[in-house]
Amino acid sequence: MLEPLPTALTDGDLVAAFPRRLSDEVRAVLAVMPGARLAPASPFSVYVDDEALAIPCRIYPDEPPVDEVRTLTARQRVILHCLYSRHHDGRVRQRHLKQVVGVDLPWVVPFVVQLVGEYVLEILEEIEDGLSGAGDAQSVRWALYGDFIIRNPEFFALTERRVASYWTCYHRWRFPVFGTYPGGRLLELLRAAASDRAGRRWPRHAPAGFKR
């Protein structure tokens, strides 16, 4: 059987993952990204500044050559790192996450929070390191993450359930207490930011039958 040929990423695939005002910059990033044998997978929907975004769960292109990346502006490189944080290879996700987890822009936040709900322990530790200074009620980052959770309560509740499920399936032997698991610690940090911004205790959600 012949394998499908690589296909170029079209505007419609990934432009919708970012605010409309960034469309031209996203297209500039897509122009340096190699074609992929698979289309972006199953976008998830979130709101950023009251604008609906559709972010792919996974993308499949190889990383662009370093020389091509150098032609991008600083903001375009942030866009590229956000997109590759959705890559199907966990090592690629972690490498690009590291470049954006400390960036205080509202449209970066959903890319980071989505990774909180995934299973790769090293990625969770990378996020925890990157957000370690966020626990200050006066910080921009604290406000960005808290406001995002308030605007997307169902998405955060789903993230919580995923964290609990992955802990139960893969990490409980190493972290017998959920509160010591990096994913559990991240949930508490994010919930505290939401509670502070909402002025009330933000609720917890867990899968049916979940026990800490």
Summary of the structure (lengths in Angstrom):
residues: 212
radius of gyration: 17.4
end to end distance: 48.4
largest distance: 58.9
contacts: 638
relative contact order: 0.10
helix: 54%
strand: 8%
